[in-house]
Amino acid sequence: GGGLLARLPLTAIFLGVTLLAAVGIGLYFAAQTGVFKSAAELDTAPPQTPPTVEDDDFTPPSDTASPLDSGETARDWINVFSPSDPALVSAPSDAKAEVMQDDSGSFLRIRSGASGSAISFDVGQGVLEKLAGKHATFDIIARSEEGKDTQISVDCNFGELGDCGRKRYAVGHERNEYLFDVRFPDKRPGAAGTIAINSDFDKQGKSVDIYEIRVSIVP
């Protein structure tokens, strides 16, 4: 009888070690197979990009801005508009454009008129010369006024280099990036171009805040 009792602690220790090893292997296996990974890590789809649309399409509003992937952040962006140079903006008589600032930074608050008139942003001739013959991505960084989500429409006139078709985006109060691509013909631009933004496609007088407009050449 005493021999059996003497062996019990050793058996218990052996069982304990075996259980610990099993738990450790289980945890390792779970980690390797993604049991503890977040939804973002498990997502094997390509990285999300901010909302874009086809010509005159509608993008439903998103609660949060989609993060740019590392390829996006490494791009060499060319500035088209910033609030520090509002002279490059043209607003028709029934529209408004005003530089403002809050905790999020400086922005231009634009409000289209009842006629649906758009506010125009100049795209310099020098910028267009860099884009001629290239595939470019334009990026409009914007948000709506708080509590007043809106639909904006975007049109372009690049003169000899054509246009961008009409784009429509649903814009919420979260600062976000609205992208569209343009393939430019290999021509010499004779003048500057414009990007025209209607702040409220439904003509209800809603405004939109424009932080920046920029463009990069797609490698």
C-alpha positions as CSV (number, residue, x, y, z in Angstrom):
1,G,0.0,0.0,0.0
2,G,2.8,2.5,0.9
3,G,4.4,2.0,-2.5
4,L,1.3,3.1,-4.3
5,L,1.0,6.2,-2.2
6,A,4.7,7.0,-2.9
7,R,4.1,6.8,-6.6
8,L,1.0,9.0,-6.6
9,P,2.8,12.3,-6.4
10,L,5.1,11.4,-9.2
11,T,2.0,10.4,-11.3
12,A,0.3,13.6,-10.4
13,I,3.4,15.6,-11.4
14,F,3.7,13.7,-14.7
15,L,0.0,14.4,-15.4
16,G,0.4,18.1,-14.5
17,V,3.4,18.4,-16.8
18,T,1.6,16.6,-19.6
19,L,-1.4,18.9,-19.2
20,L,0.7,22.0,-19.2
21,A,2.5,20.8,-22.3
22,A,-0.8,20.0,-24.0
23,V,-2.2,23.5,-23.1
24,G,1.0,25.1,-24.4
25,I,0.8,23.2,-27.7
26,G,-2.9,24.1,-27.9
27,L,-2.1,27.8,-27.4
28,Y,0.7,27.7,-29.9
29,F,-1.5,25.9,-32.5
30,A,-4.4,28.4,-31.8
31,A,-2.0,31.3,-32.3
32,Q,-0.7,29.8,-35.5
33,T,-4.1,29.2,-36.9
34,G,-5.4,32.6,-36.1
35,V,-7.9,31.9,-33.3
36,F,-6.7,34.9,-31.4
37,K,-6.1,37.1,-34.4
38,S,-8.3,40.2,-34.8
39,A,-10.8,40.5,-37.6
40,A,-8.4,42.9,-39.4
41,E,-5.5,40.3,-39.2
42,L,-7.7,37.5,-40.4
43,D,-8.9,39.5,-43.4
44,T,-6.9,38.1,-46.3
45,A,-8.6,40.4,-48.8
46,P,-6.5,43.2,-50.3
47,P,-6.2,46.3,-48.0
48,Q,-9.3,48.5,-48.0
49,T,-9.0,51.9,-49.7
50,P,-11.2,54.9,-49.0
51,P,-14.5,55.0,-50.9
52,T,-14.3,55.6,-54.6
53,V,-17.0,55.5,-57.2
54,E,-17.5,55.0,-60.9
55,D,-18.9,57.8,-63.0
56,D,-22.0,59.3,-61.4
57,D,-22.3,56.4,-59.0
58,F,-23.3,56.6,-55.4
59,T,-21.2,55.5,-52.5
60,P,-23.1,54.8,-49.3
61,P,-21.9,56.7,-46.2
62,S,-19.2,55.0,-44.1
63,D,-19.0,55.5,-40.3
64,T,-15.2,55.3,-40.3
65,A,-12.6,56.2,-42.8
66,S,-10.9,53.2,-44.3
67,P,-7.1,53.2,-43.6
68,L,-4.7,53.8,-46.4
69,D,-2.3,50.9,-47.0
70,S,1.4,51.4,-46.8
71,G,1.6,51.9,-50.6
72,E,-0.8,54.8,-50.4
73,T,1.1,56.6,-47.7
74,A,4.4,56.3,-49.5
75,R,3.0,58.0,-52.6
76,D,4.6,61.2,-53.9
77,W,1.7,63.6,-53.7
78,I,1.4,66.8,-55.6
79,N,-0.6,69.5,-53.9
80,V,-3.6,70.9,-55.9
81,F,-5.3,72.8,-53.2
82,S,-4.8,73.7,-49.5
83,P,-6.7,76.2,-47.4
84,S,-3.5,78.3,-47.1
85,D,-4.1,79.4,-50.8
86,P,-7.8,80.0,-51.2
87,A,-7.1,82.4,-54.1
88,L,-7.2,79.4,-56.4
89,V,-10.9,78.8,-55.6
90,S,-13.8,80.3,-57.5
91,A,-17.3,80.4,-56.1
92,P,-20.4,81.6,-58.1
93,S,-22.5,84.4,-56.6
94,D,-25.0,82.1,-54.9
95,A,-22.3,79.8,-53.4
96,K,-19.9,80.3,-50.5
97,A,-16.3,79.4,-49.7
98,E,-14.8,80.3,-46.4
99,V,-11.5,79.3,-44.7
100,M,-12.1,77.9,-41.2
101,Q,-10.2,76.1,-38.5
102,D,-10.9,73.8,-35.6
103,D,-9.2,70.9,-33.7
104,S,-9.0,68.9,-37.0
105,G,-7.0,71.6,-38.7
106,S,-7.6,74.2,-41.4
107,F,-10.2,73.6,-44.1
108,L,-12.3,75.4,-46.7
109,R,-16.1,75.2,-46.0
110,I,-17.9,75.3,-49.3
111,R,-21.7,75.6,-49.7
112,S,-23.2,75.3,-53.2
113,G,-26.1,77.6,-54.1
114,A,-29.7,76.7,-54.6
115,S,-29.0,76.4,-58.3
116,G,-26.6,73.5,-57.6
117,S,-23.6,75.7,-58.7
118,A,-20.2,74.2,-57.9
119,I,-17.1,75.7,-56.4
120,S,-14.1,75.4,-58.7
121,F,-10.5,74.6,-57.6
122,D,-7.7,75.4,-60.0
123,V,-5.4,72.7,-61.2
124,G,-2.3,74.5,-62.3
125,Q,-0.9,74.1,-65.8
126,G,2.4,73.0,-64.3
127,V,0.6,70.2,-62.4
128,L,-1.2,69.1,-65.6
129,E,2.1,69.1,-67.5
130,K,3.4,66.5,-65.0
131,L,0.3,64.4,-65.4
132,A,0.2,64.4,-69.2
133,G,0.4,60.8,-70.6
134,K,0.2,59.4,-67.0
135,H,-2.3,57.5,-64.9
136,A,-3.0,59.6,-61.9
137,T,-5.0,59.3,-58.7
138,F,-6.7,62.4,-57.3
139,D,-7.5,62.6,-53.5
140,I,-10.0,64.9,-52.0
141,I,-9.8,65.0,-48.2
142,A,-13.2,66.2,-46.9
143,R,-15.9,65.8,-44.3
144,S,-19.5,67.1,-43.9
145,E,-20.7,69.6,-41.3
146,E,-21.6,67.8,-38.1
147,G,-24.9,66.1,-38.2
148,K,-25.4,67.0,-41.9
149,D,-24.2,64.1,-44.0
150,T,-24.3,65.1,-47.7
151,Q,-23.7,63.8,-51.2
152,I,-21.1,65.7,-53.2
153,S,-20.6,65.6,-56.9
154,V,-17.2,66.2,-58.6
155,D,-16.5,67.3,-62.2
156,C,-13.3,68.1,-63.9
157,N,-12.2,70.2,-66.8
158,F,-8.6,69.6,-67.8
159,G,-8.8,71.3,-71.2
160,E,-6.8,69.4,-73.8
161,L,-6.3,66.6,-71.3
162,G,-10.1,65.9,-71.0
163,D,-12.1,65.4,-67.9
164,C,-12.8,62.9,-65.1
165,G,-16.5,62.1,-65.7
166,R,-18.9,63.0,-62.9
167,K,-18.2,61.4,-59.5
168,R,-20.6,61.3,-56.6
169,Y,-19.7,60.5,-53.0
170,A,-21.6,60.2,-49.7
171,V,-19.7,62.4,-47.2
172,G,-20.0,62.0,-43.4
173,H,-18.6,64.0,-40.6
174,E,-15.6,61.7,-40.3
175,R,-12.7,63.3,-42.2
176,N,-12.1,60.9,-45.1
177,E,-10.4,60.6,-48.4
178,Y,-12.3,60.4,-51.7
179,L,-10.3,59.1,-54.6
180,F,-10.7,58.9,-58.3
181,D,-8.4,57.9,-61.1
182,V,-7.8,59.6,-64.4
183,R,-5.7,58.4,-67.4
184,F,-4.4,61.4,-69.2
185,P,-3.6,61.5,-72.9
186,D,0.0,62.4,-73.8
187,K,-0.8,66.0,-74.8
188,R,0.6,69.4,-73.8
189,P,-1.9,71.3,-71.7
190,G,-2.5,74.8,-73.0
191,A,-3.8,76.2,-69.7
192,A,-4.7,75.3,-66.1
193,G,-7.7,73.0,-65.4
194,T,-10.4,72.9,-62.7
195,I,-12.0,70.5,-60.3
196,A,-15.6,71.6,-59.5
197,I,-17.3,70.3,-56.3
198,N,-21.0,70.6,-55.6
199,S,-21.3,70.4,-51.9
200,D,-24.9,69.1,-51.9
201,F,-26.1,67.1,-54.9
202,D,-29.7,67.2,-53.5
203,K,-29.7,71.0,-53.4
204,Q,-30.5,71.3,-49.7
205,G,-27.8,73.8,-48.9
206,K,-25.5,71.5,-47.0
207,S,-21.9,72.3,-46.8
208,V,-18.7,70.3,-47.0
209,D,-15.2,71.0,-45.6
210,I,-12.3,70.5,-48.0
211,Y,-8.9,70.0,-46.2
212,E,-6.8,69.3,-49.2
213,I,-6.9,68.2,-52.8
214,R,-3.8,66.4,-54.1
215,V,-2.8,64.1,-56.9
216,S,-0.2,61.4,-57.4
217,I,1.1,59.5,-60.5
218,V,0.3,55.8,-60.3
219,P,3.6,53.8,-60.7
